Amino acid sequence: MPLLRKIEIFLNETNMPWTKFGRLSVRDPRFVEDLRNGRQPGKSVSNRVEHFMNMWRTDHAG
């Protein structure tokens, strides 16, 4: 599944604003908007984003 799709699902699940997601995950509030406009993140950024979403789900489960 493409990273942007995973992020969109995460945003819907958590009701987190996309600017907050970018700020918390990669310190870039425009990150999600840039992805929506065609930005292709590198492997390390993708891994950071995946890790952030997994840790958020673990920390906020329940």
NULUMKE-496763 format. One record per residue: residue number from 0; x, y, z of N, C-alpha, C in turn; chain. Coordinates in steps of 0.05 Angstrom, whole numbers, plus 5000, padded with zeros to 4 digits. Example, Ala and Ser with C-alpha at 12.3 -4.5 7.8 and 13.67 -1.06 7.14 Angstrom:
2
<rec><nr>0</nr><n_u>5264</n_u><n_v>4886</n_v><n_w>5156</n_w><ca_u>5246</ca_u><ca_v>4910</ca_v><ca_w>5156</ca_w><c_u>5264</c_u><c_v>4934</c_v><c_w>5156</c_w><kette>A</kette></rec>
<rec><nr>1</nr><n_u>5257</n_u><n_v>4955</n_v><n_w>5142</n_w><ca_u>5273</ca_u><ca_v>4979</ca_v><ca_w>5143</ca_w><c_u>5258</c_u><c_v>5001</c_v><c_w>5157</c_w><kette>A</kette></rec>
REM end
This chain:
62
<rec><nr>0</nr><n_u>5017</n_u><n_v>4976</n_v><n_w>5000</n_w><ca_u>5000</ca_u><ca_v>5000</ca_v><ca_w>5000</ca_w><c_u>5018</c_u><c_v>5025</c_v><c_w>5000</c_w><kette>A</kette></rec>
<rec><nr>1</nr><n_u>5012</n_u><n_v>5044</n_v><n_w>4983</n_w><ca_u>5028</ca_u><ca_v>5069</ca_v><ca_w>4982</ca_w><c_u>5028</c_u><c_v>5084</c_v><c_w>5009</c_w><kette>A</kette></rec>
<rec><nr>2</nr><n_u>5050</n_u><n_v>5097</n_v><n_w>5015</n_w><ca_u>5053</ca_u><ca_v>5111</ca_v><ca_w>5041</ca_w><c_u>5030</c_u><c_v>5132</c_v><c_w>5044</c_w><kette>A</kette></rec>
<rec><nr>3</nr><n_u>5024</n_u><n_v>5147</n_v><n_w>5024</n_w><ca_u>5003</ca_u><ca_v>5167</ca_v><ca_w>5027</ca_w><c_u>4976</c_u><c_v>5155</c_v><c_w>5035</c_w><kette>A</kette></rec>
<rec><nr>4</nr><n_u>4970</n_u><n_v>5132</n_v><n_w>5023</n_w><ca_u>4945</ca_u><ca_v>5118</ca_v><ca_w>5030</ca_w><c_u>4945</c_u><c_v>5110</c_v><c_w>5060</c_w><kette>A</kette></rec>
<rec><nr>5</nr><n_u>4968</n_u><n_v>5099</n_v><n_w>5069</n_w><ca_u>4970</ca_u><ca_v>5092</ca_v><ca_w>5097</ca_w><c_u>4967</c_u><c_v>5116</c_v><c_w>5115</c_w><kette>A</kette></rec>
<rec><nr>6</nr><n_u>4978</n_u><n_v>5139</n_v><n_w>5107</n_w><ca_u>4976</ca_u><ca_v>5163</ca_v><ca_w>5123</ca_w><c_u>4947</c_u><c_v>5172</c_v><c_w>5124</c_w><kette>A</kette></rec>
<rec><nr>7</nr><n_u>4933</n_u><n_v>5172</n_v><n_w>5101</n_w><ca_u>4905</ca_u><ca_v>5181</ca_v><ca_w>5099</ca_w><c_u>4888</c_u><c_v>5163</c_v><c_w>5118</c_w><kette>A</kette></rec>
<rec><nr>8</nr><n_u>4893</n_u><n_v>5137</n_v><n_w>5118</n_w><ca_u>4878</ca_u><ca_v>5120</ca_v><ca_w>5136</ca_w><c_u>4883</c_u><c_v>5127</c_v><c_w>5165</c_w><kette>A</kette></rec>
<rec><nr>9</nr><n_u>4909</n_u><n_v>5131</n_v><n_w>5171</n_w><ca_u>4916</ca_u><ca_v>5139</ca_v><ca_w>5198</ca_w><c_u>4903</c_u><c_v>5165</c_v><c_w>5207</c_w><kette>A</kette></rec>
<rec><nr>10</nr><n_u>4903</n_u><n_v>5185</n_v><n_w>5189</n_w><ca_u>4890</ca_u><ca_v>5210</ca_v><ca_w>5195</ca_w><c_u>4860</c_u><c_v>5207</c_v><c_w>5201</c_w><kette>A</kette></rec>
<rec><nr>11</nr><n_u>4847</n_u><n_v>5190</n_v><n_w>5185</n_w><ca_u>4819</ca_u><ca_v>5185</ca_v><ca_w>5189</ca_w><c_u>4814</c_u><c_v>5170</c_v><c_w>5215</c_w><kette>A</kette></rec>
<rec><nr>12</nr><n_u>4831</n_u><n_v>5151</n_v><n_w>5222</n_w><ca_u>4828</ca_u><ca_v>5136</ca_v><ca_w>5247</ca_w><c_u>4832</c_u><c_v>5153</c_v><c_w>5271</c_w><kette>A</kette></rec>
<rec><nr>13</nr><n_u>4851</n_u><n_v>5172</n_v><n_w>5270</n_w><ca_u>4858</ca_u><ca_v>5187</ca_v><ca_w>5294</ca_w><c_u>4846</c_u><c_v>5215</c_v><c_w>5295</c_w><kette>A</kette></rec>
<rec><nr>14</nr><n_u>4834</n_u><n_v>5224</n_v><n_w>5273</n_w><ca_u>4824</ca_u><ca_v>5251</ca_v><ca_w>5271</ca_w><c_u>4846</c_u><c_v>5272</c_v><c_w>5275</c_w><kette>A</kette></rec>
<rec><nr>15</nr><n_u>4870</n_u><n_v>5264</n_v><n_w>5268</n_w><ca_u>4893</ca_u><ca_v>5283</ca_v><ca_w>5271</ca_w><c_u>4894</c_u><c_v>5301</c_v><c_w>5247</c_w><kette>A</kette></rec>
<rec><nr>16</nr><n_u>4898</n_u><n_v>5327</n_v><n_w>5251</n_w><ca_u>4901</ca_u><ca_v>5345</ca_v><ca_w>5228</ca_w><c_u>4927</c_u><c_v>5338</c_v><c_w>5213</c_w><kette>A</kette></rec>
<rec><nr>17</nr><n_u>4927</n_u><n_v>5340</n_v><n_w>5187</n_w><ca_u>4950</ca_u><ca_v>5332</ca_v><ca_w>5171</ca_w><c_u>4974</c_u><c_v>5349</c_v><c_w>5177</c_w><kette>A</kette></rec>
<rec><nr>18</nr><n_u>4971</n_u><n_v>5374</n_v><n_w>5185</n_w><ca_u>4994</ca_u><ca_v>5391</ca_v><ca_w>5192</ca_w><c_u>5007</c_u><c_v>5381</c_v><c_w>5218</c_w><kette>A</kette></rec>
<rec><nr>19</nr><n_u>4991</n_u><n_v>5373</n_v><n_w>5237</n_w><ca_u>5001</ca_u><ca_v>5362</ca_v><ca_w>5262</ca_w><c_u>5016</c_u><c_v>5336</c_v><c_w>5257</c_w><kette>A</kette></rec>
<rec><nr>20</nr><n_u>5005</n_u><n_v>5319</n_v><n_w>5239</n_w><ca_u>5018</ca_u><ca_v>5294</ca_v><ca_w>5232</ca_w><c_u>5046</c_u><c_v>5299</c_v><c_w>5221</c_w><kette>A</kette></rec>
<rec><nr>21</nr><n_u>5048</n_u><n_v>5317</n_v><n_w>5202</n_w><ca_u>5074</ca_u><ca_v>5324</ca_v><ca_w>5190</ca_w><c_u>5093</c_u><c_v>5335</c_v><c_w>5210</c_w><kette>A</kette></rec>
<rec><nr>22</nr><n_u>5084</n_u><n_v>5352</n_v><n_w>5228</n_w><ca_u>5101</ca_u><ca_v>5364</ca_v><ca_w>5248</ca_w><c_u>5112</c_u><c_v>5343</c_v><c_w>5267</c_w><kette>A</kette></rec>
<rec><nr>23</nr><n_u>5094</n_u><n_v>5325</n_v><n_w>5276</n_w><ca_u>5102</ca_u><ca_v>5305</ca_v><ca_w>5296</ca_w><c_u>5119</c_u><c_v>5282</c_v><c_w>5283</c_w><kette>A</kette></rec>
<rec><nr>24</nr><n_u>5113</n_u><n_v>5275</n_v><n_w>5259</n_w><ca_u>5127</ca_u><ca_v>5252</ca_v><ca_w>5247</ca_w><c_u>5153</c_u><c_v>5259</c_v><c_w>5234</c_w><kette>A</kette></rec>
<rec><nr>25</nr><n_u>5155</n_u><n_v>5281</n_v><n_w>5220</n_w><ca_u>5179</ca_u><ca_v>5288</ca_v><ca_w>5205</ca_w><c_u>5187</c_u><c_v>5318</c_v><c_w>5208</c_w><kette>A</kette></rec>
<rec><nr>26</nr><n_u>5175</n_u><n_v>5331</n_v><n_w>5228</n_w><ca_u>5180</ca_u><ca_v>5360</ca_v><ca_w>5233</ca_w><c_u>5176</c_u><c_v>5377</c_v><c_w>5209</c_w><kette>A</kette></rec>
<rec><nr>27</nr><n_u>5155</n_u><n_v>5371</n_v><n_w>5193</n_w><ca_u>5149</ca_u><ca_v>5386</ca_v><ca_w>5169</ca_w><c_u>5118</c_u><c_v>5388</c_v><c_w>5167</c_w><kette>A</kette></rec>
<rec><nr>28</nr><n_u>5106</n_u><n_v>5410</n_v><n_w>5176</n_w><ca_u>5077</ca_u><ca_v>5412</ca_v><ca_w>5175</ca_w><c_u>5065</c_u><c_v>5410</c_v><c_w>5148</c_w><kette>A</kette></rec>
<rec><nr>29</nr><n_u>5081</n_u><n_v>5414</n_v><n_w>5127</n_w><ca_u>5070</ca_u><ca_v>5412</ca_v><ca_w>5099</ca_w><c_u>5075</c_u><c_v>5385</c_v><c_w>5087</c_w><kette>A</kette></rec>
<rec><nr>30</nr><n_u>5085</n_u><n_v>5366</n_v><n_w>5102</n_w><ca_u>5093</ca_u><ca_v>5340</ca_v><ca_w>5091</ca_w><c_u>5070</c_u><c_v>5326</c_v><c_w>5076</c_w><kette>A</kette></rec>
<rec><nr>31</nr><n_u>5047</n_u><n_v>5324</n_v><n_w>5089</n_w><ca_u>5024</ca_u><ca_v>5310</ca_v><ca_w>5077</ca_w><c_u>5015</c_u><c_v>5325</c_v><c_w>5052</c_w><kette>A</kette></rec>
<rec><nr>32</nr><n_u>5013</n_u><n_v>5351</n_v><n_w>5053</n_w><ca_u>5005</ca_u><ca_v>5366</ca_v><ca_w>5029</ca_w><c_u>5025</c_u><c_v>5362</c_v><c_w>5007</c_w><kette>A</kette></rec>
<rec><nr>33</nr><n_u>5051</n_u><n_v>5361</n_v><n_w>5013</n_w><ca_u>5071</ca_u><ca_v>5356</ca_v><ca_w>4992</ca_w><c_u>5067</c_u><c_v>5328</c_v><c_w>4980</c_w><kette>A</kette></rec>
<rec><nr>34</nr><n_u>5061</n_u><n_v>5308</n_v><n_w>4997</n_w><ca_u>5056</ca_u><ca_v>5281</ca_v><ca_w>4986</ca_w><c_u>5032</c_u><c_v>5281</c_v><c_w>4968</c_w><kette>A</kette></rec>
<rec><nr>35</nr><n_u>5011</n_u><n_v>5296</n_v><n_w>4976</n_w><ca_u>4987</ca_u><ca_v>5297</ca_v><ca_w>4960</ca_w><c_u>4993</c_u><c_v>5311</c_v><c_w>4933</c_w><kette>A</kette></rec>
<rec><nr>36</nr><n_u>5013</n_u><n_v>5327</n_v><n_w>4932</n_w><ca_u>5021</ca_u><ca_v>5341</ca_v><ca_w>4908</ca_w><c_u>5043</c_u><c_v>5327</c_v><c_w>4892</c_w><kette>A</kette></rec>
<rec><nr>37</nr><n_u>5049</n_u><n_v>5302</n_v><n_w>4900</n_w><ca_u>5068</ca_u><ca_v>5286</ca_v><ca_w>4885</ca_w><c_u>5095</c_u><c_v>5282</c_v><c_w>4896</c_w><kette>A</kette></rec>
<rec><nr>38</nr><n_u>5101</n_u><n_v>5292</n_v><n_w>4920</n_w><ca_u>5127</ca_u><ca_v>5288</ca_v><ca_w>4932</ca_w><c_u>5132</c_u><c_v>5258</c_v><c_w>4937</c_w><kette>A</kette></rec>
<rec><nr>39</nr><n_u>5156</n_u><n_v>5249</n_v><n_w>4932</n_w><ca_u>5163</ca_u><ca_v>5221</ca_v><ca_w>4936</ca_w><c_u>5184</c_u><c_v>5220</c_v><c_w>4958</c_w><kette>A</kette></rec>
<rec><nr>40</nr><n_u>5177</n_u><n_v>5212</n_v><n_w>4982</n_w><ca_u>5196</ca_u><ca_v>5211</ca_v><ca_w>5004</ca_w><c_u>5216</c_u><c_v>5189</c_v><c_w>5000</c_w><kette>A</kette></rec>
<rec><nr>41</nr><n_u>5240</n_u><n_v>5193</n_v><n_w>5012</n_w><ca_u>5261</ca_u><ca_v>5172</ca_v><ca_w>5011</ca_w><c_u>5254</c_u><c_v>5150</c_v><c_w>5031</c_w><kette>A</kette></rec>
<rec><nr>42</nr><n_u>5271</n_u><n_v>5130</n_v><n_w>5030</n_w><ca_u>5266</ca_u><ca_v>5106</ca_v><ca_w>5047</ca_w><c_u>5268</c_u><c_v>5114</c_v><c_w>5077</c_w><kette>A</kette></rec>
<rec><nr>43</nr><n_u>5287</n_u><n_v>5130</n_v><n_w>5085</n_w><ca_u>5290</ca_u><ca_v>5137</ca_v><ca_w>5113</ca_w><c_u>5266</c_u><c_v>5153</c_v><c_w>5124</c_w><kette>A</kette></rec>
<rec><nr>44</nr><n_u>5256</n_u><n_v>5171</n_v><n_w>5107</n_w><ca_u>5232</ca_u><ca_v>5187</ca_v><ca_w>5115</ca_w><c_u>5208</c_u><c_v>5168</c_v><c_w>5117</c_w><kette>A</kette></rec>
<rec><nr>45</nr><n_u>5205</n_u><n_v>5151</n_v><n_w>5097</n_w><ca_u>5182</ca_u><ca_v>5132</ca_v><ca_w>5098</ca_w><c_u>5183</c_u><c_v>5115</c_v><c_w>5123</c_w><kette>A</kette></rec>
<rec><nr>46</nr><n_u>5207</n_u><n_v>5106</n_v><n_w>5130</n_w><ca_u>5210</ca_u><ca_v>5089</ca_v><ca_w>5154</ca_w><c_u>5203</c_u><c_v>5105</c_v><c_w>5179</c_w><kette>A</kette></rec>
<rec><nr>47</nr><n_u>5211</n_u><n_v>5130</n_v><n_w>5180</n_w><ca_u>5204</ca_u><ca_v>5147</ca_v><ca_w>5203</ca_w><c_u>5174</c_u><c_v>5150</c_v><c_w>5206</c_w><kette>A</kette></rec>
<rec><nr>48</nr><n_u>5161</n_u><n_v>5155</n_v><n_w>5184</n_w><ca_u>5132</ca_u><ca_v>5159</ca_v><ca_w>5184</ca_w><c_u>5118</c_u><c_v>5133</c_v><c_w>5193</c_w><kette>A</kette></rec>
<rec><nr>49</nr><n_u>5126</n_u><n_v>5110</n_v><n_w>5182</n_w><ca_u>5115</ca_u><ca_v>5084</ca_v><ca_w>5189</ca_w><c_u>5119</c_u><c_v>5079</c_v><c_w>5219</c_w><kette>A</kette></rec>
<rec><nr>50</nr><n_u>5143</n_u><n_v>5085</n_v><n_w>5229</n_w><ca_u>5149</ca_u><ca_v>5081</ca_v><ca_w>5257</ca_w><c_u>5131</c_u><c_v>5099</c_v><c_w>5274</c_w><kette>A</kette></rec>
<rec><nr>51</nr><n_u>5128</n_u><n_v>5124</n_v><n_w>5266</n_w><ca_u>5111</ca_u><ca_v>5143</ca_v><ca_w>5281</ca_w><c_u>5083</c_u><c_v>5132</c_v><c_w>5284</c_w><kette>A</kette></rec>
<rec><nr>52</nr><n_u>5071</n_u><n_v>5123</n_v><n_w>5261</n_w><ca_u>5044</ca_u><ca_v>5114</ca_v><ca_w>5261</ca_w><c_u>5041</c_u><c_v>5089</c_v><c_w>5279</c_w><kette>A</kette></rec>
<rec><nr>53</nr><n_u>5060</n_u><n_v>5071</n_v><n_w>5277</n_w><ca_u>5060</ca_u><ca_v>5046</ca_v><ca_w>5294</ca_w><c_u>5062</c_u><c_v>5053</c_v><c_w>5323</c_w><kette>A</kette></rec>
<rec><nr>54</nr><n_u>5079</n_u><n_v>5071</n_v><n_w>5330</n_w><ca_u>5083</ca_u><ca_v>5079</ca_v><ca_w>5358</ca_w><c_u>5058</c_u><c_v>5093</c_v><c_w>5369</c_w><kette>A</kette></rec>
<rec><nr>55</nr><n_u>5046</n_u><n_v>5111</n_v><n_w>5352</n_w><ca_u>5022</ca_u><ca_v>5125</ca_v><ca_w>5361</ca_w><c_u>4999</c_u><c_v>5105</c_v><c_w>5366</c_w><kette>A</kette></rec>
<rec><nr>56</nr><n_u>4996</n_u><n_v>5086</n_v><n_w>5348</n_w><ca_u>4975</ca_u><ca_v>5066</ca_v><ca_w>5352</ca_w><c_u>4980</c_u><c_v>5050</c_v><c_w>5377</c_w><kette>A</kette></rec>
<rec><nr>57</nr><n_u>5005</n_u><n_v>5043</n_v><n_w>5383</n_w><ca_u>5011</ca_u><ca_v>5028</ca_v><ca_w>5407</ca_w><c_u>5006</c_u><c_v>5044</c_v><c_w>5432</c_w><kette>A</kette></rec>
<rec><nr>58</nr><n_u>5015</n_u><n_v>5069</n_v><n_w>5431</n_w><ca_u>5012</ca_u><ca_v>5087</ca_v><ca_w>5455</ca_w><c_u>4983</c_u><c_v>5094</c_v><c_w>5460</c_w><kette>A</kette></rec>
<rec><nr>59</nr><n_u>4967</n_u><n_v>5095</n_v><n_w>5439</n_w><ca_u>4939</ca_u><ca_v>5104</ca_v><ca_w>5442</ca_w><c_u>4919</c_u><c_v>5082</c_v><c_w>5438</c_w><kette>A</kette></rec>
<rec><nr>60</nr><n_u>4927</n_u><n_v>5057</n_v><n_w>5440</n_w><ca_u>4909</ca_u><ca_v>5035</ca_v><ca_w>5437</ca_w><c_u>4891</c_u><c_v>5033</c_v><c_w>5462</c_w><kette>A</kette></rec>
<rec><nr>61</nr><n_u>4867</n_u><n_v>5024</n_v><n_w>5456</n_w><ca_u>4850</ca_u><ca_v>5019</ca_v><ca_w>5479</ca_w><c_u>4825</c_u><c_v>5033</c_v><c_w>5481</c_w><kette>A</kette></rec>
REM end
